[in-house]
Each structure stands twice: as C-alpha cells, then as structure tokens.
Amino acid sequence: MKNNKLYTFVLLILTVAIIGGACNKTKQHSKWLTGETWLVYEVSIDGAPFGLLPKLTFDDCDIYDEICFGTLQIENDGVANFAWQVREKGSIFELSDQTENVNESNEEAVTFCSSFSGIYNVNKADKKSLELESNNCKRYPGKKVIVKLSKE
C-alpha cells in the first residue's frame, strides 16, 4: 500500500513539473515582450529585403488573463494597433492587426500591420533579440517572411 501511495505521489510531482515546464517558456517569452518596445531591424520576403522597419510597443498584460495588445509605429507615418500572443511553449508568435480607424496619417503603419499579421514560428528568442518566420502572413501567403527584432 505504501508503494502505491509513493508511486502516486511521484507521478503527481512529475506531472506538475512537466506542466509547469511547458507553460514556463510561453510565459518567459511573453515576459520579455510585455511592457517593452522592440525595433524591427530586418524584414525579408522570400529573401528580398522589405524597406519599412517599424517599432513595436507591447502593452503590459497578463498573458493568461487577458488579450495582449500593442502598437506598431513607422517613424512619422502613424500608428497601428495589434493583438499578440505567444503560445506552444514559446515556439509560436501571433500578430493580428486591430486598427479600427484608417486615415492618411496612419495608412502606412496600418498597411504594414495588416500585411504582416499572421502566425510565426519563433526561430530565436532571448531578452534582446527575436527572430520570427512565417509562410502564412495575410498579404504574403506561401512566401517565407522573416522578421528580426531587437529590444530598444
């Protein structure tokens, strides 16, 4: 009987450790983003460089209790709003344009945000750099899009 209790206890501890470890990378990657500003320093589409390089500001949020939002700014060309999420143990990043009002002052930022909305694989992530890759961006389906960011 004692062996069954010990076995059950060990199994419970291992389960909690595995679940905690699985959530840990998602939370860690999100923590690096939330409340921070990151600069996009490189964008390429099927290897061809893309000229506009925005700044992304990730609002402070609790990734488990709310939808996380942020703003995308292209120098003096306006601001777009987006929702973001890190999931799958930190291996997936999703960006979704959420801008409601488009006008001349923010059209370029909104176009960028909308065009690059999609689900990305996280190729590299640490406290100072992030590399994302996608084949299913809204405007570039089937093309390899790479976005590289560094912390401001």
MORADA-V33006 format. One record per residue. N is the residue number from 0. RES is the residue in one letter. SS is DSSP state (a for helix, b for strand, c for the rest). PHI is phi in degrees with one decimal (NA if undefined). Layout:
BEGIN
n=[N & N]
res=[RES & RES]
ss=[SS & SS]
phi=[PHI & PHI]
END
This chain:
BEGIN
n=[0 & 1 & 2 & 3 & 4 & 5 & 6 & 7 & 8 & 9 & 10 & 11 & 12 & 13 & 14 & 15 & 16 & 17 & 18 & 19 & 20 & 21 & 22 & 23 & 24 & 25 & 26 & 27 & 28 & 29 & 30 & 31 & 32 & 33 & 34 & 35 & 36 & 37 & 38 & 39 & 40 & 41 & 42 & 43 & 44 & 45 & 46 & 47 & 48 & 49 & 50 & 51 & 52 & 53 & 54 & 55 & 56 & 57 & 58 & 59 & 60 & 61 & 62 & 63 & 64 & 65 & 66 & 67 & 68 & 69 & 70 & 71 & 72 & 73 & 74 & 75 & 76 & 77 & 78 & 79 & 80 & 81 & 82 & 83 & 84 & 85 & 86 & 87 & 88 & 89 & 90 & 91 & 92 & 93 & 94 & 95 & 96 & 97 & 98 & 99 & 100 & 101 & 102 & 103 & 104 & 105 & 106 & 107 & 108 & 109 & 110 & 111 & 112 & 113 & 114 & 115 & 116 & 117 & 118 & 119 & 120 & 121 & 122 & 123 & 124 & 125 & 126 & 127 & 128 & 129 & 130 & 131 & 132 & 133 & 134 & 135 & 136 & 137 & 138 & 139 & 140 & 141 & 142 & 143 & 144 & 145 & 146 & 147 & 148 & 149 & 150 & 151]
res=[M & K & N & N & K & L & Y & T & F & V & L & L & I & L & T & V & A & I & I & G & G & A & C & N & K & T & K & Q & H & S & K & W & L & T & G & E & T & W & L & V & Y & E & V & S & I & D & G & A & P & F & G & L & L & P & K & L & T & F & D & D & C & D & I & Y & D & E & I & C & F & G & T & L & Q & I & E & N & D & G & V & A & N & F & A & W & Q & V & R & E & K & G & S & I & F & E & L & S & D & Q & T & E & N & V & N & E & S & N & E & E & A & V & T & F & C & S & S & F & S & G & I & Y & N & V & N & K & A & D & K & K & S & L & E & L & E & S & N & N & C & K & R & Y & P & G & K & K & V & I & V & K & L & S & K & E]
ss=[c & a & a & a & a & a & a & a & a & a & a & a & a & a & a & a & a & a & a & a & a & a & a & a & a & a & a & a & a & a & a & a & a & c & c & c & b & b & b & b & b & b & b & b & b & c & c & b & b & c & c & c & c & c & b & b & b & b & c & c & c & c & c & c & c & c & c & b & b & b & b & b & b & c & c & c & c & c & b & b & b & b & b & b & b & b & b & c & c & c & c & b & b & b & b & b & b & c & c & c & c & c & c & c & c & c & a & a & a & a & a & a & a & a & a & c & c & b & b & b & b & b & b & b & b & c & c & c & b & b & b & b & b & b & b & b & c & c & c & c & b & b & b & b & b & b & b & b & b & b & b & c]
phi=[NA & -64.1 & -64.5 & -64.6 & -66.5 & -64.6 & -60.6 & -63.4 & -62.9 & -62.6 & -62.4 & -63.3 & -62.8 & -63.3 & -62.3 & -62.9 & -64.7 & -66.9 & -63.9 & -62.4 & -67.7 & -67.0 & -77.8 & -59.3 & -67.2 & -60.5 & -66.8 & -62.9 & -63.5 & -65.2 & -62.3 & -65.9 & -91.4 & -59.0 & 77.7 & -119.5 & -114.1 & -123.5 & -100.4 & -83.2 & -107.1 & -157.1 & -135.4 & -136.6 & -122.8 & 50.1 & 88.4 & -86.6 & -65.9 & -108.4 & -72.6 & -80.7 & -129.0 & -84.2 & -113.6 & -111.9 & -111.7 & -95.2 & -62.3 & -70.1 & -157.9 & -101.4 & -61.8 & -94.9 & -112.0 & -155.3 & -78.5 & -93.8 & -124.2 & -164.8 & -126.9 & -115.8 & -127.6 & -112.5 & 32.3 & -100.8 & -105.3 & 94.6 & -130.4 & -120.8 & -107.3 & -141.9 & -105.1 & -141.4 & -156.9 & -112.4 & -149.7 & 54.6 & 58.6 & 83.7 & -95.2 & -125.6 & -124.5 & -121.6 & -124.4 & -137.4 & -59.8 & -129.0 & -72.1 & -95.2 & -111.5 & -108.5 & -143.6 & -59.5 & -77.3 & -127.6 & -58.8 & -66.9 & -65.3 & -65.9 & -61.8 & -61.3 & -59.4 & -66.3 & -61.7 & -99.9 & -65.1 & 165.8 & -107.3 & -117.6 & -82.6 & -90.9 & -81.0 & -148.9 & -151.6 & -148.5 & -64.7 & -119.5 & -146.4 & -146.2 & -123.5 & -117.6 & -139.3 & -144.5 & -117.7 & -140.2 & -67.8 & -53.0 & -89.3 & -127.1 & -64.4 & 83.3 & -103.7 & -81.7 & -107.1 & -119.1 & -125.8 & -116.7 & -125.7 & -132.9 & -71.8 & -68.8]
END
